[in-house]
């Protein structure tokens, strides 16, 4: 998984703090690995691109978003998700 210009933002939505970062996939294997990582999380993870929003565990939706495109990953900014974001940041370029 390649994360282009890794950025993180925290925003509040309906009283819930959400954390977001931007990623890009170079291969189907990277999408598969990301889905596996997202599946193991205690909170839902969303992926957004150009107004399209999907759950991060939907491998077919992520394939539909395409390779080499910037995707926004959004998840609750809670302590239980810290490891998830740490694992994503390890791919920062």
C-alpha positions in Angstrom: 0.0 0.0 0.0 1.4 3.4 -0.9 0.2 6.4 0.9 0.8 9.5 -1.2 1.4 12.7 0.7 0.2 11.1 3.9 -2.0 13.6 5.8 -4.2 13.2 8.8 -7.0 15.4 9.9 -9.4 15.2 12.8 -12.9 16.5 12.3 -16.1 16.4 14.3 -19.3 14.9 12.8 -22.5 14.6 14.9 -20.5 14.7 18.1 -18.0 12.1 17.0 -14.4 12.9 16.3 -13.4 11.3 13.0 -9.8 10.9 11.8 -9.0 10.8 8.1 -5.9 10.2 6.0 -5.3 9.9 2.3 -4.0 6.7 0.6 -3.5 5.3 -2.8 -3.2 1.6 -4.0 -0.7 0.4 -6.6 -1.9 -3.2 -6.8 -4.8 -5.6 -6.1 -2.7 -7.2 -3.4 -2.5 -3.9 -1.6 -6.3 -3.5 -1.7 -6.6 -7.1 -0.4 -4.2 -6.3 2.5 -6.0 -3.1 3.3 -9.4 -4.9 3.4 -7.9 -7.5 5.8 -6.6 -4.7 8.0 -9.9 -2.8 8.0 -11.8 -6.0 8.8 -9.9 -6.5 12.0 -10.8 -3.1 13.4 -13.3 -2.6 16.3 -14.9 0.4 14.6 -16.2 0.9 11.0 -13.7 2.3 8.5 -15.0 4.2 5.5 -13.3 5.1 2.2 -14.3 8.1 0.1 -13.5 9.3 -3.4 -15.2 12.0 -5.5 -18.5 11.9 -3.5 -18.5 8.1 -3.4 -18.4 6.5 0.1 -18.0 2.9 0.9 -17.2 0.6 3.9 -13.5 -0.3 3.8 -14.3 -4.0 4.0 -15.9 -4.0 0.6 -13.1 -5.2 -1.7 -15.2 -4.9 -4.8 -16.0 -1.2 -4.0 -12.4 -0.5 -3.5 -11.4 -2.1 -6.8 -14.1 0.1 -8.4 -12.4 3.2 -6.9 -9.4 2.3 -8.9 -5.6 2.0 -8.6 -3.4 5.1 -8.4 -6.1 7.4 -7.2 -6.2 9.3 -3.9 -8.7 7.9 -1.4 -9.8 9.3 1.9 -9.9 6.8 4.8 -12.2 7.9 7.6 -12.6 6.2 11.0 -13.5 7.2 14.6 -10.7 9.0 16.4 -10.8 6.7 19.5 -8.0 4.9 21.3 -9.1 1.5 19.9 -8.3 2.7 16.4 -4.8 4.0 17.2 -3.1 0.9 16.0 -5.0 1.0 12.7 -3.8 4.5 11.9 -0.3 3.6 13.1 -0.2 0.8 10.6 -1.4 3.1 7.8 1.3 5.7 8.6 4.0 3.0 8.2 3.3 3.2 4.4 3.8 7.0 4.2 6.1 8.0 1.4 
